[in-house]
Amino acid sequence: MMTSAHWGIGRNPFPLLEGDNDYSGKDFDSVVLQDSKSLSHAFLNGVTLSNAAFIRADLDQCEFGEAELTKTTFVECLLAGTDFVRATFKDVLFEDCDLTDGEWRESTFTRVRFVRCKFAHTTVNLCSFYDCAILEGSVEGLDYKAVNYNVFSRCTFDGGISNETVLSRNFGLRPTKSSSSVVHFGSHVTLEQVCLLSSSGPVGAFDVVRAIENECANFRGRMKKLRLEFIGNIVRLMASEARISSSSLIYIEGVLSGLGALFLEDGDPQAVLSAFITVRNALFERVNATLLDTDAPAGIADRLALTYEAQFSRDEGEALAQALDHILTDGSRTVTLTSVQHGSTIFNIDFHGAVCTAAATWAAVNLLLSQAKTSIKTIKAIKAEFKKRKSAPKPKRDLTRAKKATPALLLSGKEPPELVRLRRAVHQNGLLLVQLDAPAMATLHVREDGMRARED
């Protein structure tokens, strides 16, 4: 345990107000409060706290609505009955804290550590936890039916959740026993089944999309905002972990757009707008990350070998080749599927007629396949021996335009041509492309130039 003097190093005493407990909207940087009850029942809505420390302080029944806390520490603090609503926490430590009877809603926790904390009877809804650690008994407070519709990404737990209802209403929680969340999908996939599956391992994009389609197809009257926002948070999490492709995100956009059209006729479309915006933002972020990839290879794409452990048909391979053709050549039909090998499925796709840069092809593959592990195989070009001719040599094709770096998605709202073409491909073969958004090994064969080539 750090001494009281330690927490004061580099920090000033928290500026307490006399006769007033409303600190809403204020900014506090490098402050410390120790052994004090002065902030009990305080209003801290919209505050910004950075590099702050609260040691053995009472902050019970406080309101932290839309607060932003960064690099802040709470040790042996009473936070019972405190509300975290639409608040943001980054690099925050809660150690030996009482967080019981609170309301946490629509808040985001990034790299937050909970050590020996109590959460009993705290309502936790629609919160997102990224790279958090819930340790030394703290997880017991999450095994409670008031914990609903939250997402957990790359989080560390020192224990598990035993309540099946809690596991089925949260994405990414860890079960006490792996066997307790085994799921066998039938023809009708639900969000609850997807959540149970997420607690035991990675969830595929196709299963998530099917669950979203079923949820939207079977709504009764006004769809519950909780579940729509939960859908948006699941999609955002999977996009942040590169577990769902841009093509699958476009397909989900279409599902939500169709639901919004129904609401225009019967109800308020605002219920679906929040989820749609979340998916759209996730799409833009994924496209930006793909088109700005600095590891993209140089050279000219020759062919692509794509290997799946799952079984796929030739029709699905044709859909993938058509999508690549749309993105790279705007539908010139020069990208072709040359062969399909079964056992594990291997699609061989040829780019000879398209003359595509390796960088553009690399980007197109990543727009369609989020979980493909892509490797590059370089091919050396060799010149054929020709007799000299009297006529002037034919000028080489200018590839300057093709070699330019792919532009980033502009925040002005103008979509790059790759995204426009990807939308067309999804419109043509959307669900087939979602099915192909699965783990695969992709080997892109790249030529050094446009000449006749042989492999190393």
C-alpha positions, 0 to 999 in steps of 0.5 A: 500500500502506498503511503499518504505522502506518495499520492500527494507527489505531483498533485494538488489538494482537490479544490473543495467548495464550501457549502456546495457539492456541485462540481459539474462541468469542471476540469481537474488535473493532478489532484488528490483527495485523501481521508475525506467525506466531502464529496459524498452525494456530490454532483460530478456530471461532465467533469474531467479528471486526469491524473487524479487520486482518491484515497479512502474517500467517500464518493457515495451517491455521486453522479458521474454523468458524461464524466471523463476520467483518465489515469485516475486512481481510487483506493479504498473508496466508498462509491456505493450508489454512485451513477456512471452514465455515459461516462468514459474511463481510460487507464483507471484503477479501482482497488478495494472499492465499494461500488454496490447499488450503483447504476452504470449505463452506456459507459465505456471502460478502457484499460480499467482495473478492478481489484478486490471490488464489490459490485453487489446489486449494481445495475450495469447496462449497455457498457463497453469494456475494452482491455480491462482486468476484473481481478481478485474476487471482483468478478463475483459482482458481475454474476447478477441478473442486473448486468445486461447487454454489455460487451467485453473485449480482450478482458482478463477475469480471475473467475467466471460467471455461472449464471446462464442468463447473465452469460446469454445477455452479455457479449464476451463474459467468461463462464465458470466452466467452458461446457456451460456455454456450449451452443448448437445453432439451429436454423434460427440464431438468436442474440442470446445464443451468440452471447453464449458462444462468445463466452467460450470462443470467437464468434463468426461474422455469419452467426452475428449477422444471422442473429441480427437479421432474426432480431430485426425480422421478428420485432413486435411493434417498437423494437426495444432500444436496449437490444438495438444499441446492444447490437451496435456495440457488438458490431463495434467490438468485432470491428475493433478486433478486426473480426468482421469485414467491411463487406459484412458491415455493409450488409448489416447496414442494409439490414438496419436500413430496412428496419428503419424503413419499416419504422417510418411506416409504423413507429419512430425510426429513432430507435434504429438510428443509433445502431445504424450510426454505430455500424456506419462509424465502425465501417468507416474506421475499418475501411480507413484502416484497410486503405491506409495499411502501410504494410501493403506490398509492391508489385503487380498482383498475379493470382490469389490462393485462398484456403478455408478449413470450412467447406464452400461451393464454387458459387461462393468462390464465384461470388468472391471473384466477382466482388474482387472484380467489382472493387479492382476493375469496376466490374470488367470481368477480368478477375476470374476464379480458375479452380476450386479444390475441396477437402478444405476449400481452396479458391484460386483466383487469377488477376492476369487480365486486370493488371492490378497493383499488389497494394490495391489487391491486398486492400480489396482482399482485406475489405472482404475478409477480416480474418484471412491471414495474408502472406505474399509470394514474390515472383521474379520477372524474366524477359523473353529474348526477341529479335530486334525489329525495325519498327519502333517498340510499343510503349509500355502501359503507364501504371503510375495511376495504379501505383498511387497510394489508396486514398483514405476515407474522407470525413467530408462524407465522400466515399472512396471508389473502393467503398462505392464498388464494394457496396455494389458487390455486397448488393449483388452477393451480400450473404454469400460474402458474409459467409466467406468472412471466416478464418482463411489463409490467403497467399497473394502471388506478386510479380515484380513487373508486368512481364512474363514471370516464373516463381522463385 
